[in-house]
Amino acid sequence: MLFCDTSALVKLYLREDGSDLMMALAAAASAIAVCRIAWAETMAAVARRVCESPADAEGIEAVRKRLCRDWPDYAIVEVTQPVVELASDYADLFALRAYDSVQLAAARLLHEAAGEEVQFACFNTRLEKAAKVLGMVTLARDAPR
């Protein structure tokens, strides 16, 4: 199973460094999991791309439609009280930003509940290091960047 934080999920929709790696990992995964907040974060990233490059607006609209189409196929980790409590611990322990700590907590709880290995995909060095400390499989351990 592949858990994508927003930085990894965006690479499945917008062409960026790391997109080829993410496409290969997604194709090989038994399932792709995301935290519910990834919807808002991904849509914000897409909106930001339109502001930065208005000429890409038509293509970006296609990206939004693809995300809407694909979203029901993702295993969604809800933002529950246990997730936010664990996230607050991780924010303190690893000096993470709020949503990064929520992403990590969601992935960690999924990792504990899943009957299979969960690979944590992110493109944030601090977040990736925190995931490694927690014993999670990350991109750097398994695939070149």
C-alpha positions as CSV (number, residue, x, y, z in Angstrom):
1,M,0.0,0.0,0.0
2,L,1.2,3.5,-0.8
3,F,0.3,6.4,1.4
4,C,0.8,9.7,-0.4
5,D,1.0,13.0,1.5
6,T,0.0,16.0,-0.6
7,S,3.5,16.6,-1.9
8,A,3.5,13.1,-3.4
9,L,-0.1,13.1,-4.5
10,V,0.3,16.3,-6.5
11,K,3.0,14.6,-8.5
12,L,0.4,12.2,-9.8
13,Y,-1.5,15.1,-11.3
14,L,1.0,17.9,-12.1
15,R,4.2,17.3,-13.9
16,E,7.0,17.9,-11.5
17,D,10.4,16.4,-10.4
18,G,9.4,13.1,-8.9
19,S,6.3,12.5,-11.0
20,D,7.8,9.5,-12.9
21,L,8.8,7.9,-9.6
22,M,5.3,8.5,-8.1
23,M,3.6,7.1,-11.3
24,A,5.7,3.9,-11.0
25,L,5.0,3.5,-7.3
26,A,1.3,4.2,-7.8
27,A,1.1,1.6,-10.6
28,A,2.8,-1.0,-8.4
29,A,0.8,-0.3,-5.3
30,S,-2.0,-2.6,-4.1
31,A,-3.9,0.6,-3.0
32,I,-3.2,4.3,-2.7
33,A,-4.1,5.9,0.6
34,V,-4.4,9.6,1.4
35,C,-5.5,11.6,4.4
36,R,-8.8,13.5,3.9
37,I,-7.0,16.9,4.1
38,A,-5.0,16.0,1.0
39,W,-8.1,17.0,-1.0
40,A,-8.0,20.6,0.2
41,E,-4.2,20.8,0.0
42,T,-4.1,19.3,-3.6
43,M,-6.8,21.6,-4.8
44,A,-4.9,24.6,-3.3
45,A,-1.7,23.5,-5.0
46,V,-3.6,23.3,-8.3
47,A,-5.2,26.7,-7.8
48,R,-1.7,28.1,-7.0
49,R,-0.4,26.7,-10.3
50,V,-3.2,28.5,-12.2
51,C,-2.2,31.8,-10.5
52,E,1.5,31.2,-11.3
53,S,0.8,30.3,-15.0
54,P,-2.6,31.5,-16.2
55,A,-1.9,30.0,-19.7
56,D,-2.1,26.5,-18.1
57,A,-5.7,27.1,-16.8
58,E,-7.4,24.8,-19.3
59,G,-5.0,21.9,-18.5
60,I,-5.4,22.6,-14.8
61,E,-9.1,22.2,-15.1
62,A,-8.5,18.7,-16.6
63,V,-6.3,18.0,-13.5
64,R,-9.1,19.0,-11.2
65,K,-11.5,16.7,-13.0
66,R,-9.1,13.8,-12.9
67,L,-8.7,14.3,-9.1
68,C,-12.5,14.3,-8.7
69,R,-12.7,11.1,-10.8
70,D,-9.9,9.3,-9.0
71,W,-10.7,10.4,-5.4
72,P,-13.3,7.6,-4.7
73,D,-10.6,5.0,-5.6
74,Y,-8.3,6.2,-2.8
75,A,-8.3,4.7,0.7
76,I,-9.2,7.7,2.7
77,V,-7.8,8.1,6.3
78,E,-10.2,10.4,8.1
79,V,-9.1,13.2,10.4
80,T,-10.4,11.9,13.7
81,Q,-9.6,12.8,17.3
82,P,-7.0,10.0,17.6
83,V,-5.3,11.3,14.4
84,V,-5.1,14.9,15.6
85,E,-4.0,13.9,19.1
86,L,-1.1,11.9,17.5
87,A,-0.4,14.7,15.1
88,S,0.0,17.1,18.0
89,D,2.5,14.7,19.6
90,Y,4.4,14.5,16.2
91,A,4.3,18.3,15.7
92,D,6.1,18.7,19.0
93,L,8.4,15.7,18.7
94,F,9.6,16.4,15.2
95,A,9.0,20.1,14.9
96,L,6.5,19.6,12.0
97,R,4.0,22.0,10.6
98,A,0.4,21.2,11.5
99,Y,-0.8,19.5,8.3
100,D,2.5,17.6,7.9
101,S,2.0,16.2,11.4
102,V,-1.6,15.2,10.5
103,Q,-0.4,13.5,7.3
104,L,2.2,11.6,9.4
105,A,-0.2,10.6,12.0
106,A,-2.7,9.4,9.4
107,A,0.0,7.3,7.7
108,R,1.2,5.9,11.0
109,L,-2.3,4.8,12.2
110,L,-2.9,3.3,8.8
111,H,0.5,1.5,9.0
112,E,-0.5,0.1,12.4
113,A,-3.9,-1.1,11.2
114,A,-3.0,-2.4,7.7
115,G,-2.4,-6.0,7.1
116,E,0.3,-5.2,4.7
117,E,3.4,-2.9,4.4
118,V,2.6,0.8,3.9
119,Q,5.1,2.9,2.1
120,F,5.0,6.6,3.1
121,A,5.5,8.9,0.1
122,C,6.4,12.5,0.6
123,F,8.8,15.0,-0.8
124,N,9.5,16.9,2.4
125,T,12.8,16.1,4.1
126,R,11.8,16.8,7.7
127,L,8.6,14.8,7.3
128,E,10.4,11.9,5.6
129,K,13.0,11.8,8.4
130,A,10.2,11.7,11.0
131,A,8.6,8.8,9.2
132,K,11.9,6.9,9.2
133,V,12.3,7.5,12.9
134,L,8.9,5.9,13.3
135,G,10.1,2.9,11.4
136,M,8.0,3.5,8.3
137,V,9.2,2.7,4.8
138,T,9.9,5.8,2.8
139,L,10.8,6.7,-0.7
140,A,14.5,7.4,0.0
141,R,15.0,3.9,1.5
142,D,13.4,2.2,-1.5
143,A,13.8,4.2,-4.6
144,P,16.2,6.7,-6.0
145,R,15.0,10.3,-6.4
